[in-house]
Amino acid sequence: MGTSSNTPTLSITTTFAAFRHRNYRLWFIGQVVSLVGTWMQSAAQGYLVYTLTGSSAFLGYVGFATGLPSLLLMMYGGVVADRVSRRTLMMITQSVMMLLAFTLAGLVFLDIVRPWHILVLAFLLGVVNAFDTPARQSFVVELVERTDLTNAIALNATMFNIGAIIGPAAAGVIYALTGPAWCFTINGVSFIALLIALGLMKIKPLPVRNSQSSARHAIGEGIQYIRSKKLVKTLVITVFVITVFGFGLVTLVPAWAVEVLHGDATTNGLLFSARGVGAVIGGLTIASLSSRQFRGKMWSMSSLVLPLAIAIFALSTWLPLSLAIMSVMGISMISILNNSNAMIQSWVPDELRGRVMGIYSLMFMGGTPIGSLLMGQVAEHTSEQTAAFISAGCLLAYAVWIFIRRPEMRRMG
C-alpha cells in the first residue's frame, strides 16, 4: 500500500531500513556484542572504584581521566579519520582497547589493583577513544546508502543502548557472584566480535582524500564549517551542555546506588540498564520516525523533559521510581544526541565528515570529564541529590534559552 512521501511509515521495514545493507548488519552484530562488554566494564569499574575509595570525587577523577585525552586529541583524531582507512583505524583502536581490558582484569585477578591503576588505564582508554570515536561516527556513511543514513544513525544509538541494558545488568550479577575481574575479561573477549565483523566487510574505496594540508589547517576547515552554519553550531554546543550536565551526573550512579538508594552492585547495574532501556526506546522511535519533519520537534521536547526528569530523580529514594525516571532520562538524552548527530551528518559534506564529527565527538567525549569532575566535587562537598538539582537547573535554563532565542530549532528537518 502506497504512502505519501511526507508521511512516515511505522513498520519493521522502515524501522530497520539500514539492515538491508550487508555491511551494516555485520557492523550492528559486532558492535552489539562489543558494547555489551564495554558497558559491563563501565558499570563494574565504577562500582570497583567506589568500593576501593568510598569517594564520589574519585568517580569524577576517573571520568575526567577517561575524557581528558578527548579534549586534547579528538580533533586530530578527526583529521586522521579523514585521511586513512576508517576500518583499518578502528581495527587498531579496538585491538588496543581489548588489551587494556585484559590488563585491568589481570590486575584484579592478581589482587593488586589500586585506584591509580584504574586512573592510568582510564587515561589510556581515553587516548584510544580520541582516534576511535571520529572514525566510528563517520564510518556509518560507508556502510549504507545516503537515503538510509538517518535510519542507520538511529539504529547505531539503539545498538549502543542494547549494550547499555544488557551490560550493566549482567555486570551487577557477575560482580555479585564472582567479583569485577570476570566483567573486565568478558569485555576483552567481546572486542573479537567487532574485529571479525570489520574484517568480513566489503567496503567500497572512497575518493582519494586531500592530505597535503597541515593538520592544523585541516582542523581549522572543520571549525570554520561549524562556525559558518548557525544550526550546526547550536547542535554542537547543545551536545556539550548535555554531556556536562547529563552524562556528568550519570558518573555518580555507583555512589547513588549506595548512598541514596541503599543498594549494592546489582542496584548499580539496574540503574545503568534502566537508562539503556529508555535509550533503546528512544532510538527505535527515532528510527521509525526517521522522516525529517519530526526531528526538530523531538529535539526541542526532549531538551525540556530531560531536566524535569533529573529533578524528579533527585527527589526519589524508591528504586522502582528511580528506575522509571532513569528510563525517561535515557529517552530524552538519546533523542537530543541522536537527532543532533543525524542532522549534522545529513548536512556535512563528505570531505569534511571526519573533522566535523571529530569536533562533534570532542564536545560529546570532552564534556563528560568536565561534568564528571564538576558533579563529583559537588556531590563530595554537598550530596548526590544537590548535584542532580544543579544539573537539572542548568539544563532547564539552557533549554528555555534555546526555546526563546532559537525558535528555528523546532523547525529543523
LOBA-172249 format. One record per residue (C-alpha): x, y, z; residue in three letters. Coordinates in nm, 3 decimals. Layout:
<sites>
{xx X&yy Y&zz Z&res Ala}
...
</sites>
This chain:
<sites>
{xx 0.000&yy 0.000&zz 0.000&res Met}
{xx 0.147&yy 0.336&zz -0.103&res Gly}
{xx 0.206&yy 0.628&zz 0.130&res Thr}
{xx 0.270&yy 0.995&zz 0.086&res Ser}
{xx 0.638&yy 1.087&zz 0.077&res Ser}
{xx 0.572&yy 1.326&zz 0.363&res Asn}
{xx 0.417&yy 1.065&zz 0.589&res Thr}
{xx 0.649&yy 0.835&zz 0.785&res Pro}
{xx 0.562&yy 0.467&zz 0.770&res Thr}
{xx 0.571&yy 0.293&zz 1.107&res Leu}
{xx 0.675&yy -0.061&zz 1.019&res Ser}
{xx 0.954&yy -0.309&zz 1.066&res Ile}
{xx 1.077&yy -0.223&zz 0.716&res Thr}
{xx 1.120&yy 0.147&zz 0.788&res Thr}
{xx 1.246&yy 0.097&zz 1.144&res Thr}
{xx 1.526&yy -0.136&zz 1.028&res Phe}
{xx 1.584&yy 0.003&zz 0.677&res Ala}
{xx 1.962&yy 0.005&zz 0.721&res Ala}
{xx 1.959&yy -0.372&zz 0.775&res Phe}
{xx 1.919&yy -0.431&zz 0.402&res Arg}
{xx 2.290&yy -0.348&zz 0.370&res His}
{xx 2.518&yy -0.645&zz 0.448&res Arg}
{xx 2.798&yy -0.429&zz 0.586&res Asn}
{xx 2.561&yy -0.261&zz 0.827&res Tyr}
{xx 2.427&yy -0.595&zz 0.950&res Arg}
{xx 2.783&yy -0.707&zz 1.025&res Leu}
{xx 2.853&yy -0.375&zz 1.197&res Trp}
{xx 2.539&yy -0.397&zz 1.409&res Phe}
{xx 2.603&yy -0.753&zz 1.529&res Ile}
{xx 2.970&yy -0.694&zz 1.603&res Gly}
{xx 2.901&yy -0.368&zz 1.783&res Gln}
{xx 2.621&yy -0.509&zz 1.999&res Val}
{xx 2.846&yy -0.788&zz 2.127&res Val}
{xx 3.135&yy -0.549&zz 2.188&res Ser}
{xx 2.916&yy -0.287&zz 2.355&res Leu}
{xx 2.770&yy -0.539&zz 2.599&res Val}
{xx 3.125&yy -0.595&zz 2.717&res Gly}
{xx 3.204&yy -0.224&zz 2.722&res Thr}
{xx 2.904&yy -0.148&zz 2.942&res Trp}
{xx 2.984&yy -0.442&zz 3.168&res Met}
{xx 3.328&yy -0.291&zz 3.228&res Gln}
{xx 3.192&yy 0.061&zz 3.273&res Ser}
{xx 2.943&yy -0.042&zz 3.541&res Ala}
{xx 3.184&yy -0.280&zz 3.718&res Ala}
{xx 3.471&yy -0.033&zz 3.707&res Gln}
{xx 3.265&yy 0.246&zz 3.863&res Gly}
{xx 3.150&yy 0.022&zz 4.146&res Tyr}
{xx 3.504&yy -0.111&zz 4.198&res Leu}
{xx 3.637&yy 0.244&zz 4.220&res Val}
{xx 3.374&yy 0.338&zz 4.476&res Tyr}
{xx 3.446&yy 0.020&zz 4.673&res Thr}
{xx 3.819&yy 0.094&zz 4.678&res Leu}
{xx 3.789&yy 0.465&zz 4.763&res Thr}
{xx 3.442&yy 0.536&zz 4.904&res Gly}
{xx 3.470&yy 0.869&zz 4.724&res Ser}
{xx 3.225&yy 1.035&zz 4.483&res Ser}
{xx 3.505&yy 1.275&zz 4.391&res Ala}
{xx 3.727&yy 0.985&zz 4.278&res Phe}
{xx 3.448&yy 0.865&zz 4.048&res Leu}
{xx 3.473&yy 1.210&zz 3.894&res Gly}
{xx 3.851&yy 1.179&zz 3.865&res Tyr}
{xx 3.817&yy 0.854&zz 3.669&res Val}
{xx 3.559&yy 1.011&zz 3.438&res Gly}
{xx 3.789&yy 1.309&zz 3.389&res Phe}
{xx 4.091&yy 1.086&zz 3.317&res Ala}
{xx 3.891&yy 0.899&zz 3.053&res Thr}
{xx 3.773&yy 1.214&zz 2.882&res Gly}
{xx 4.079&yy 1.439&zz 2.913&res Leu}
{xx 4.251&yy 1.292&zz 2.603&res Pro}
{xx 3.938&yy 1.374&zz 2.406&res Ser}
{xx 3.987&yy 1.741&zz 2.487&res Leu}
{xx 4.349&yy 1.721&zz 2.372&res Leu}
{xx 4.339&yy 1.481&zz 2.076&res Leu}
{xx 3.987&yy 1.436&zz 1.937&res Met}
{xx 4.014&yy 1.699&zz 1.661&res Met}
{xx 4.343&yy 1.546&zz 1.547&res Tyr}
{xx 4.167&yy 1.210&zz 1.553&res Gly}
{xx 3.910&yy 1.358&zz 1.314&res Gly}
{xx 4.187&yy 1.461&zz 1.073&res Val}
{xx 4.328&yy 1.106&zz 1.083&res Val}
{xx 3.979&yy 0.964&zz 1.015&res Ala}
{xx 3.957&yy 1.180&zz 0.701&res Asp}
{xx 4.299&yy 1.069&zz 0.572&res Arg}
{xx 4.324&yy 0.693&zz 0.634&res Val}
{xx 4.100&yy 0.389&zz 0.605&res Ser}
{xx 3.847&yy 0.419&zz 0.887&res Arg}
{xx 3.808&yy 0.043&zz 0.901&res Arg}
{xx 4.183&yy -0.009&zz 0.945&res Thr}
{xx 4.198&yy 0.265&zz 1.206&res Leu}
{xx 3.917&yy 0.104&zz 1.406&res Met}
{xx 4.076&yy -0.241&zz 1.388&res Met}
{xx 4.386&yy -0.090&zz 1.550&res Ile}
{xx 4.197&yy 0.104&zz 1.817&res Thr}
{xx 3.966&yy -0.185&zz 1.905&res Gln}
{xx 4.265&yy -0.417&zz 1.945&res Ser}
{xx 4.432&yy -0.175&zz 2.186&res Val}
{xx 4.108&yy -0.142&zz 2.385&res Met}
{xx 4.097&yy -0.519&zz 2.414&res Met}
{xx 4.450&yy -0.523&zz 2.560&res Leu}
{xx 4.358&yy -0.253&zz 2.813&res Leu}
{xx 4.056&yy -0.454&zz 2.929&res Ala}
{xx 4.266&yy -0.767&zz 2.975&res Phe}
{xx 4.526&yy -0.564&zz 3.166&res Thr}
{xx 4.265&yy -0.440&zz 3.415&res Leu}
{xx 4.127&yy -0.793&zz 3.450&res Ala}
{xx 4.476&yy -0.923&zz 3.524&res Gly}
{xx 4.536&yy -0.662&zz 3.794&res Leu}
{xx 4.210&yy -0.758&zz 3.967&res Val}
{xx 4.268&yy -1.133&zz 3.933&res Phe}
{xx 4.611&yy -1.088&zz 4.095&res Leu}
{xx 4.451&yy -0.876&zz 4.370&res Asp}
{xx 4.700&yy -0.593&zz 4.316&res Ile}
{xx 4.466&yy -0.335&zz 4.161&res Val}
{xx 4.487&yy 0.013&zz 4.312&res Arg}
{xx 4.287&yy 0.329&zz 4.233&res Pro}
{xx 4.582&yy 0.482&zz 4.047&res Trp}
{xx 4.596&yy 0.180&zz 3.816&res His}
{xx 4.238&yy 0.250&zz 3.713&res Ile}
{xx 4.316&yy 0.617&zz 3.656&res Leu}
{xx 4.610&yy 0.533&zz 3.427&res Val}
{xx 4.415&yy 0.273&zz 3.229&res Leu}
{xx 4.119&yy 0.515&zz 3.202&res Ala}
{xx 4.352&yy 0.781&zz 3.060&res Phe}
{xx 4.499&yy 0.536&zz 2.807&res Leu}
{xx 4.149&yy 0.429&zz 2.704&res Leu}
{xx 4.066&yy 0.794&zz 2.650&res Gly}
{xx 4.366&yy 0.835&zz 2.421&res Val}
{xx 4.249&yy 0.541&zz 2.208&res Val}
{xx 3.891&yy 0.673&zz 2.207&res Asn}
{xx 4.013&yy 1.007&zz 2.071&res Ala}
{xx 4.104&yy 0.827&zz 1.747&res Phe}
{xx 3.835&yy 0.558&zz 1.751&res Asp}
{xx 3.532&yy 0.781&zz 1.801&res Thr}
{xx 3.563&yy 1.014&zz 1.497&res Pro}
{xx 3.631&yy 0.709&zz 1.276&res Ala}
{xx 3.332&yy 0.523&zz 1.420&res Arg}
{xx 3.098&yy 0.823&zz 1.393&res Gln}
{xx 3.190&yy 0.890&zz 1.030&res Ser}
{xx 3.217&yy 0.523&zz 0.925&res Phe}
{xx 2.842&yy 0.473&zz 0.900&res Val}
{xx 2.827&yy 0.662&zz 0.569&res Val}
{xx 3.046&yy 0.385&zz 0.420&res Glu}
{xx 2.801&yy 0.114&zz 0.531&res Leu}
{xx 2.469&yy 0.235&zz 0.385&res Val}
{xx 2.328&yy 0.445&zz 0.104&res Glu}
{xx 2.273&yy 0.809&zz 0.195&res Arg}
{xx 1.894&yy 0.760&zz 0.188&res Thr}
{xx 1.930&yy 0.522&zz 0.485&res Asp}
{xx 2.184&yy 0.733&zz 0.674&res Leu}
{xx 1.943&yy 0.881&zz 0.931&res Thr}
{xx 1.795&yy 0.537&zz 0.997&res Asn}
{xx 2.143&yy 0.385&zz 1.038&res Ala}
{xx 2.245&yy 0.658&zz 1.285&res Ile}
{xx 1.928&yy 0.597&zz 1.486&res Ala}
{xx 1.994&yy 0.223&zz 1.489&res Leu}
{xx 2.354&yy 0.293&zz 1.598&res Asn}
{xx 2.213&yy 0.459&zz 1.908&res Ala}
{xx 1.983&yy 0.161&zz 1.959&res Thr}
{xx 2.266&yy -0.092&zz 1.942&res Met}
{xx 2.475&yy 0.125&zz 2.175&res Phe}
{xx 2.197&yy 0.116&zz 2.429&res Asn}
{xx 2.115&yy -0.252&zz 2.386&res Ile}
{xx 2.463&yy -0.289&zz 2.529&res Gly}
{xx 2.371&yy -0.035&zz 2.795&res Ala}
{xx 2.078&yy -0.254&zz 2.902&res Ile}
{xx 2.240&yy -0.597&zz 2.898&res Ile}
{xx 2.594&yy -0.499&zz 3.002&res Gly}
{xx 2.530&yy -0.328&zz 3.337&res Pro}
{xx 2.264&yy -0.579&zz 3.441&res Ala}
{xx 2.499&yy -0.867&zz 3.361&res Ala}
{xx 2.783&yy -0.685&zz 3.536&res Ala}
{xx 2.573&yy -0.647&zz 3.850&res Gly}
{xx 2.505&yy -1.021&zz 3.864&res Val}
{xx 2.859&yy -1.131&zz 3.769&res Ile}
{xx 3.017&yy -0.878&zz 4.007&res Tyr}
{xx 2.799&yy -1.002&zz 4.293&res Ala}
{xx 2.879&yy -1.369&zz 4.217&res Leu}
{xx 3.248&yy -1.360&zz 4.115&res Thr}
{xx 3.381&yy -1.005&zz 4.155&res Gly}
{xx 3.478&yy -0.750&zz 3.888&res Pro}
{xx 3.764&yy -0.934&zz 3.716&res Ala}
{xx 3.538&yy -1.151&zz 3.501&res Trp}
{xx 3.344&yy -0.841&zz 3.390&res Cys}
{xx 3.667&yy -0.696&zz 3.252&res Phe}
{xx 3.768&yy -1.030&zz 3.097&res Thr}
{xx 3.436&yy -1.067&zz 2.916&res Ile}
{xx 3.477&yy -0.712&zz 2.784&res Asn}
{xx 3.818&yy -0.802&zz 2.644&res Gly}
{xx 3.680&yy -1.110&zz 2.467&res Val}
{xx 3.384&yy -0.912&zz 2.328&res Ser}
{xx 3.610&yy -0.697&zz 2.109&res Phe}
{xx 3.683&yy -1.004&zz 1.896&res Ile}
{xx 3.327&yy -0.994&zz 1.757&res Ala}
{xx 3.371&yy -0.642&zz 1.617&res Leu}
{xx 3.717&yy -0.719&zz 1.479&res Leu}
{xx 3.573&yy -1.019&zz 1.291&res Ile}
{xx 3.281&yy -0.807&zz 1.162&res Ala}
{xx 3.517&yy -0.536&zz 1.035&res Leu}
{xx 3.732&yy -0.797&zz 0.864&res Gly}
{xx 3.432&yy -0.951&zz 0.682&res Leu}
{xx 3.303&yy -0.621&zz 0.538&res Met}
{xx 3.334&yy -0.534&zz 0.172&res Lys}
{xx 3.395&yy -0.158&zz 0.173&res Ile}
{xx 3.386&yy 0.042&zz -0.150&res Lys}
{xx 3.701&yy 0.253&zz -0.191&res Pro}
{xx 3.632&yy 0.620&zz -0.120&res Leu}
{xx 3.765&yy 0.903&zz -0.337&res Pro}
{xx 4.127&yy 0.992&zz -0.256&res Val}
{xx 4.127&yy 1.246&zz 0.025&res Arg}
{xx 4.349&yy 1.550&zz 0.013&res Asn}
{xx 4.622&yy 1.506&zz 0.274&res Ser}
{xx 4.859&yy 1.780&zz 0.160&res Gln}
{xx 4.747&yy 2.045&zz 0.408&res Ser}
{xx 4.875&yy 2.053&zz 0.765&res Ser}
{xx 4.671&yy 1.900&zz 1.045&res Ala}
{xx 4.618&yy 2.248&zz 1.194&res Arg}
{xx 4.481&yy 2.381&zz 0.863&res His}
{xx 4.258&yy 2.074&zz 0.822&res Ala}
{xx 4.117&yy 2.116&zz 1.173&res Ile}
{xx 4.059&yy 2.485&zz 1.100&res Gly}
{xx 3.848&yy 2.393&zz 0.797&res Glu}
{xx 3.622&yy 2.180&zz 1.018&res Gly}
{xx 3.590&yy 2.453&zz 1.279&res Ile}
{xx 3.513&yy 2.716&zz 1.014&res Gln}
{xx 3.239&yy 2.498&zz 0.866&res Tyr}
{xx 3.070&yy 2.466&zz 1.206&res Ile}
{xx 3.105&yy 2.837&zz 1.282&res Arg}
{xx 2.951&yy 2.930&zz 0.947&res Ser}
{xx 2.639&yy 2.715&zz 1.000&res Lys}
{xx 2.429&yy 2.853&zz 1.285&res Lys}
{xx 2.216&yy 2.542&zz 1.332&res Leu}
{xx 2.519&yy 2.312&zz 1.327&res Val}
{xx 2.696&yy 2.534&zz 1.580&res Lys}
{xx 2.392&yy 2.529&zz 1.810&res Thr}
{xx 2.367&yy 2.150&zz 1.787&res Leu}
{xx 2.737&yy 2.104&zz 1.868&res Val}
{xx 2.711&yy 2.337&zz 2.169&res Ile}
{xx 2.399&yy 2.151&zz 2.286&res Thr}
{xx 2.586&yy 1.819&zz 2.277&res Val}
{xx 2.849&yy 1.972&zz 2.505&res Phe}
{xx 2.588&yy 2.104&zz 2.752&res Val}
{xx 2.405&yy 1.769&zz 2.763&res Ile}
{xx 2.722&yy 1.572&zz 2.828&res Thr}
{xx 2.846&yy 1.810&zz 3.100&res Val}
{xx 2.523&yy 1.818&zz 3.300&res Phe}
{xx 2.360&yy 1.493&zz 3.186&res Gly}
{xx 2.637&yy 1.237&zz 3.142&res Phe}
{xx 2.843&yy 1.407&zz 3.411&res Gly}
{xx 2.565&yy 1.325&zz 3.655&res Leu}
{xx 2.550&yy 0.962&zz 3.535&res Val}
{xx 2.908&yy 0.923&zz 3.662&res Thr}
{xx 2.763&yy 0.938&zz 4.015&res Leu}
{xx 2.535&yy 0.636&zz 3.968&res Val}
{xx 2.758&yy 0.396&zz 4.171&res Pro}
{xx 2.753&yy 0.638&zz 4.465&res Ala}
{xx 2.380&yy 0.699&zz 4.413&res Trp}
{xx 2.309&yy 0.326&zz 4.432&res Ala}
{xx 2.477&yy 0.305&zz 4.772&res Val}
{xx 2.418&yy 0.641&zz 4.939&res Glu}
{xx 2.071&yy 0.737&zz 4.813&res Val}
{xx 1.904&yy 0.402&zz 4.735&res Leu}
{xx 2.099&yy 0.200&zz 4.995&res His}
{xx 2.172&yy -0.073&zz 4.739&res Gly}
{xx 2.472&yy -0.265&zz 4.607&res Asp}
{xx 2.639&yy -0.367&zz 4.281&res Ala}
{xx 2.311&yy -0.509&zz 4.150&res Thr}
{xx 2.134&yy -0.178&zz 4.215&res Thr}
{xx 2.413&yy -0.001&zz 4.030&res Asn}
{xx 2.369&yy -0.231&zz 3.730&res Gly}
{xx 1.991&yy -0.189&zz 3.729&res Leu}
{xx 2.018&yy 0.191&zz 3.723&res Leu}
{xx 2.253&yy 0.185&zz 3.424&res Phe}
{xx 2.032&yy -0.071&zz 3.250&res Ser}
{xx 1.718&yy 0.136&zz 3.308&res Ala}
{xx 1.880&yy 0.429&zz 3.130&res Arg}
{xx 1.969&yy 0.191&zz 2.849&res Gly}
{xx 1.609&yy 0.069&zz 2.820&res Val}
{xx 1.492&yy 0.427&zz 2.778&res Gly}
{xx 1.763&yy 0.498&zz 2.522&res Ala}
{xx 1.668&yy 0.192&zz 2.315&res Val}
{xx 1.304&yy 0.303&zz 2.317&res Ile}
{xx 1.412&yy 0.650&zz 2.209&res Gly}
{xx 1.644&yy 0.516&zz 1.939&res Gly}
{xx 1.380&yy 0.286&zz 1.789&res Leu}
{xx 1.126&yy 0.570&zz 1.794&res Thr}
{xx 1.367&yy 0.793&zz 1.602&res Ile}
{xx 1.441&yy 0.510&zz 1.357&res Ala}
{xx 1.068&yy 0.461&zz 1.297&res Ser}
{xx 1.008&yy 0.834&zz 1.254&res Leu}
{xx 1.322&yy 0.900&zz 1.052&res Ser}
{xx 1.120&yy 1.132&zz 0.830&res Ser}
{xx 1.287&yy 1.469&zz 0.873&res Arg}
{xx 0.975&yy 1.660&zz 0.968&res Gln}
{xx 0.986&yy 1.525&zz 1.325&res Phe}
{xx 1.347&yy 1.590&zz 1.418&res Arg}
{xx 1.321&yy 1.945&zz 1.548&res Gly}
{xx 1.005&yy 1.880&zz 1.748&res Lys}
{xx 1.150&yy 1.570&zz 1.913&res Met}
{xx 1.476&yy 1.751&zz 1.985&res Trp}
{xx 1.303&yy 2.051&zz 2.146&res Ser}
{xx 1.060&yy 1.848&zz 2.355&res Met}
{xx 1.335&yy 1.622&zz 2.487&res Ser}
{xx 1.551&yy 1.919&zz 2.589&res Ser}
{xx 1.269&yy 2.029&zz 2.823&res Leu}
{xx 1.180&yy 1.681&zz 2.951&res Val}
{xx 1.538&yy 1.588&zz 3.049&res Leu}
{xx 1.591&yy 1.846&zz 3.328&res Pro}
{xx 1.246&yy 1.778&zz 3.470&res Leu}
{xx 1.323&yy 1.405&zz 3.481&res Ala}
{xx 1.655&yy 1.470&zz 3.656&res Ile}
{xx 1.480&yy 1.684&zz 3.919&res Ala}
{xx 1.230&yy 1.406&zz 3.991&res Ile}
{xx 1.514&yy 1.153&zz 4.006&res Phe}
{xx 1.686&yy 1.371&zz 4.266&res Ala}
{xx 1.376&yy 1.352&zz 4.487&res Leu}
{xx 1.326&yy 0.976&zz 4.458&res Ser}
{xx 1.453&yy 0.729&zz 4.716&res Thr}
{xx 1.229&yy 0.443&zz 4.590&res Trp}
{xx 1.410&yy 0.212&zz 4.349&res Leu}
{xx 1.118&yy 0.136&zz 4.109&res Pro}
{xx 1.050&yy 0.507&zz 4.061&res Leu}
{xx 1.422&yy 0.579&zz 4.020&res Ser}
{xx 1.447&yy 0.310&zz 3.751&res Leu}
{xx 1.144&yy 0.451&zz 3.568&res Ala}
{xx 1.287&yy 0.803&zz 3.574&res Ile}
{xx 1.627&yy 0.677&zz 3.458&res Met}
{xx 1.446&yy 0.532&zz 3.156&res Ser}
{xx 1.287&yy 0.870&zz 3.083&res Val}
{xx 1.630&yy 1.032&zz 3.111&res Met}
{xx 1.762&yy 0.775&zz 2.865&res Gly}
{xx 1.484&yy 0.850&zz 2.615&res Ile}
{xx 1.545&yy 1.225&zz 2.641&res Ser}
{xx 1.924&yy 1.208&zz 2.615&res Met}
{xx 1.920&yy 0.981&zz 2.311&res Ile}
{xx 1.656&yy 1.191&zz 2.139&res Ser}
{xx 1.869&yy 1.504&zz 2.174&res Ile}
{xx 2.201&yy 1.343&zz 2.087&res Leu}
{xx 2.079&yy 1.113&zz 1.813&res Asn}
{xx 1.880&yy 1.381&zz 1.633&res Asn}
{xx 2.175&yy 1.619&zz 1.664&res Ser}
{xx 2.407&yy 1.357&zz 1.513&res Asn}
{xx 2.166&yy 1.272&zz 1.230&res Ala}
{xx 2.106&yy 1.634&zz 1.134&res Met}
{xx 2.475&yy 1.723&zz 1.131&res Ile}
{xx 2.566&yy 1.412&zz 0.927&res Gln}
{xx 2.286&yy 1.487&zz 0.679&res Ser}
{xx 2.428&yy 1.833&zz 0.612&res Trp}
{xx 2.807&yy 1.795&zz 0.631&res Val}
{xx 2.999&yy 1.736&zz 0.304&res Pro}
{xx 3.183&yy 1.404&zz 0.283&res Asp}
{xx 3.528&yy 1.563&zz 0.259&res Glu}
{xx 3.476&yy 1.732&zz 0.598&res Leu}
{xx 3.287&yy 1.448&zz 0.767&res Arg}
{xx 3.571&yy 1.307&zz 0.978&res Gly}
{xx 3.679&yy 1.651&zz 1.103&res Arg}
{xx 3.329&yy 1.776&zz 1.177&res Val}
{xx 3.241&yy 1.451&zz 1.355&res Met}
{xx 3.574&yy 1.476&zz 1.536&res Gly}
{xx 3.465&yy 1.815&zz 1.674&res Ile}
{xx 3.119&yy 1.675&zz 1.749&res Tyr}
{xx 3.285&yy 1.383&zz 1.929&res Ser}
{xx 3.511&yy 1.627&zz 2.114&res Leu}
{xx 3.204&yy 1.802&zz 2.253&res Met}
{xx 3.048&yy 1.465&zz 2.341&res Phe}
{xx 3.354&yy 1.296&zz 2.488&res Met}
{xx 3.511&yy 1.614&zz 2.623&res Gly}
{xx 3.203&yy 1.737&zz 2.803&res Gly}
{xx 3.172&yy 1.420&zz 3.008&res Thr}
{xx 3.502&yy 1.453&zz 3.201&res Pro}
{xx 3.429&yy 1.817&zz 3.282&res Ile}
{xx 3.083&yy 1.720&zz 3.404&res Gly}
{xx 3.220&yy 1.419&zz 3.592&res Ser}
{xx 3.474&yy 1.633&zz 3.774&res Leu}
{xx 3.218&yy 1.906&zz 3.848&res Leu}
{xx 2.940&yy 1.673&zz 3.964&res Met}
{xx 3.185&yy 1.459&zz 4.164&res Gly}
{xx 3.312&yy 1.765&zz 4.354&res Gln}
{xx 2.961&yy 1.896&zz 4.420&res Val}
{xx 2.846&yy 1.556&zz 4.548&res Ala}
{xx 3.156&yy 1.516&zz 4.764&res Glu}
{xx 3.105&yy 1.854&zz 4.936&res His}
{xx 2.723&yy 1.857&zz 4.948&res Thr}
{xx 2.529&yy 1.550&zz 4.835&res Ser}
{xx 2.444&yy 1.349&zz 4.525&res Glu}
{xx 2.091&yy 1.499&zz 4.525&res Gln}
{xx 2.228&yy 1.853&zz 4.530&res Thr}
{xx 2.445&yy 1.772&zz 4.230&res Ala}
{xx 2.137&yy 1.641&zz 4.048&res Ala}
{xx 1.936&yy 1.957&zz 4.124&res Phe}
{xx 2.218&yy 2.178&zz 3.996&res Ile}
{xx 2.238&yy 1.965&zz 3.681&res Ser}
{xx 1.862&yy 1.993&zz 3.626&res Ala}
{xx 1.864&yy 2.369&zz 3.681&res Gly}
{xx 2.144&yy 2.430&zz 3.430&res Cys}
{xx 1.983&yy 2.208&zz 3.166&res Leu}
{xx 1.644&yy 2.373&zz 3.214&res Leu}
{xx 1.792&yy 2.723&zz 3.184&res Ala}
{xx 1.967&yy 2.624&zz 2.862&res Tyr}
{xx 1.653&yy 2.460&zz 2.717&res Ala}
{xx 1.445&yy 2.770&zz 2.791&res Val}
{xx 1.712&yy 2.991&zz 2.632&res Trp}
{xx 1.709&yy 2.777&zz 2.316&res Ile}
{xx 1.328&yy 2.778&zz 2.311&res Phe}
{xx 1.317&yy 3.158&zz 2.325&res Ile}
{xx 1.626&yy 3.258&zz 2.126&res Arg}
{xx 1.643&yy 2.977&zz 1.868&res Arg}
{xx 1.284&yy 2.905&zz 1.758&res Pro}
{xx 1.418&yy 2.774&zz 1.426&res Glu}
{xx 1.548&yy 2.468&zz 1.612&res Met}
{xx 1.190&yy 2.342&zz 1.645&res Arg}
{xx 1.154&yy 2.351&zz 1.268&res Arg}
{xx 1.472&yy 2.159&zz 1.191&res Met}
{xx 1.449&yy 1.890&zz 0.924&res Gly}
</sites>
